[in-house]
């Protein structure tokens, strides 16, 4: 549980809020979820994507209905405020899986409000 929390708290700041489901949070098409946590003025944000493969809570009190089977290629359309927050800077990408924790990958550029990962 502590490391699960760290995957969110290391990339947010005190006072940030989860953005609404449907706008900036939801279920991934091939299993997993994503949430966006942002500063109150929407000038900074983080998107947390999880697929929870292996020993987790699937179908046992969790709302996940699909276990991911392969790598997903995702596209997120950012709101105007988040697009403005990302303008001129790259988004950091970090990954944790069975072989490593908190490994930084290549940064992503927001292209006309779209993030592809």
Secondary structure, 3 states (H helix, E strand, C coil): CHHHHHHHHCCCCCCCEECCECCCEEECCCCCEEEEEECCCCCCEEEEEECCCCCCCCCCCCCCCCCCCCCCCCEEECCHHHHHHHCCCCEEEEECCCCCCCEEEEEECCECCEEEC
